[in-house]
Amino acid sequence: MKKLKIGIIGVGRLGYEHACNIANRVPGSELVAIADANFDRAKQVAEELGVTAVYNDPKALCADPNVEAVAIITNTASHVEMIKIAMDAGKHVFCEKPLADTVEKCKEAEAIIAAHPELTFMLGFMRRYDHSYQVAKKKMENGDIGDVILVRCYSQDPISIIEGTLEYAPRSGGQFIDMSIHDFDLIRWLTGSEVKELWATGGCYEFKQYKDWDDGDNVSGLMKMENDAMAFFFAGRAAAHGSHVETEIVGTRGTLRIASVPTDSLVEVMSQHGVCRECYQDFITRWHDAYITEIEEFCDCVATGRKATPGVIDGTQSTKIAFRCKESFLTDKKLTLE
């Protein structure tokens, strides 16, 4: 089996996860190059994973003739620039979410990708490739729950990582673009429709400094879709019990619920505290398998010429939703998407 030779740009926390997966866990891929602005970090990861081509300049990695595809795991503001560098160099591209930090940049990405129809582009909304979500989607397509009435999404980060969360918060873009955007993609994917109207709210309940960034530590919102399905989302930064992502799809003939208890096993602990199930403590552990599966899909799309999903339009639409939610949050007004 021919392996897709991938170079990765960015080997921070999530980039390292992708690098390890490409190098060791995805049969159809081979990690052949690493680039990071922190050259010492790039060399460290390269040595660990047995990669000989190491760069601190993304252009140099993309110019490497041994690289067939590029995985972009950099800060959001740089994504479109990285996509252009890679695609202009003739490389297939996998890019982490969000697509960009403005809708205007998303449109730029659309134009770049349209100019290279021979190349594969895929955006990293990994929740679509989680086994439970794929099972749920198949049941919906089979008509098991009838027509969708409501999609309910919860995304909560654990209080145990709040120090790093607060350090990143001022440059994250805010809850809606950094965190809820996963739920916005799920809502579009599960309802098969676009947002028609939305209203977002929230506040600074535990960490008052979020107000300095025109943000909230806990936010929520309601949506009405073009096909009249409803959606609700909630995003929080300080869950006491762990990393909790839960989704419920209510249909006319039944309901699907995914991860109502965010546990990594079926073990129940019985002690003087009662009966409990331990929860995931970080997002990388929760989505470990999904990160692998999405790269497997990317490699297969390159090999077969199939169109990869999520694509650039999914990135643009979810970004539009995020910024309209931010506007609704700040103005306390119900808004249409456009």
Order of alpha helices (4+ residues) and beta strands (2+ residues): beta-alpha-beta-alpha-beta-alpha-beta-alpha-beta-alpha-beta-alpha-beta-alpha-alpha-alpha-beta-beta-beta-beta-beta-beta-beta-alpha-alpha-alpha-beta
